[in-house]
Amino acid sequence: TILAVDTESDSFHHYTQKVCLIQMTAGKRDVLIDPLVLGKINLKRLGPLFKDDEKVKIFHDAGYDLLCLKRDFAFNFRNIFDTMLASRILGVKQFGLAHVLNTHFGVKPDKRYQRSDWSKRPLSAEQVSYARLDTHYLPRLVDILQEQLELVERWDWALEEFERLPKVAIKNTSATPENALQTFWRLKGLRRMTPIERGRCKELYVMRDNIAQKFD
């Protein structure tokens, strides 16, 4: 009924990023799921699990993971608990996962592997260990944070914030050919340009995006 979820992508090493690993912890068991081996068809089995209202999906900083999982596999989520958001609602000043795990469990993840090229196989023993830590303690952390939130009468507030999280995945702004023009309109300085200048800038932006896609 409670499962922790995290992902690893290759955004530091490739122009078009992709989810390269899905970590899950449930029933005190840690599992690493390899999308690069299993493919999207096999991963569809996770869809009903993620949108099941009866099961709590735990993330730490859910926004990015939800975006990536929606983009790559069209997953939809219901009933989310975000441990980073819960920490912020409690007034915690340092809410990164490494700091939170160290504070509550005395565990210090090695941040070097955060920028690994997760698309390469095989994964090293160190990468596997790092990936497991991302979800291993989250179910226990939920119990701690919920108790603290209830103590300061902020649990209802947290639930309201968690309810909004699935909507984040709909606003996918990743760099892909399908939405290059969408991201173009977020460029700073466009309003100061003439229509002709904006047209030139748009053509340049789309050309640059196509070249980046080609050479990765």
Secondary structure as GFF3:
##gff-version 3
##sequence-region A 1 216
A	DSSP	beta_strand	2	9	.	.	.	ID=ss1
A	DSSP	beta_strand	19	26	.	.	.	ID=ss2
A	DSSP	beta_strand	29	33	.	.	.	ID=ss3
A	DSSP	alpha_helix	35	43	.	.	.	ID=ss4
A	DSSP	alpha_helix	46	50	.	.	.	ID=ss5
A	DSSP	beta_strand	56	59	.	.	.	ID=ss6
A	DSSP	alpha_helix	62	73	.	.	.	ID=ss7
A	DSSP	beta_strand	80	82	.	.	.	ID=ss8
A	DSSP	alpha_helix	83	89	.	.	.	ID=ss9
A	DSSP	alpha_helix	97	105	.	.	.	ID=ss10
A	DSSP	three_ten_helix	111	115	.	.	.	ID=ss11
A	DSSP	alpha_helix	125	136	.	.	.	ID=ss12
A	DSSP	alpha_helix	138	151	.	.	.	ID=ss13
A	DSSP	alpha_helix	155	164	.	.	.	ID=ss14
A	DSSP	three_ten_helix	165	170	.	.	.	ID=ss15
A	DSSP	three_ten_helix	177	179	.	.	.	ID=ss16
A	DSSP	alpha_helix	180	184	.	.	.	ID=ss17
A	DSSP	three_ten_helix	190	192	.	.	.	ID=ss18
A	DSSP	alpha_helix	195	215	.	.	.	ID=ss19
###
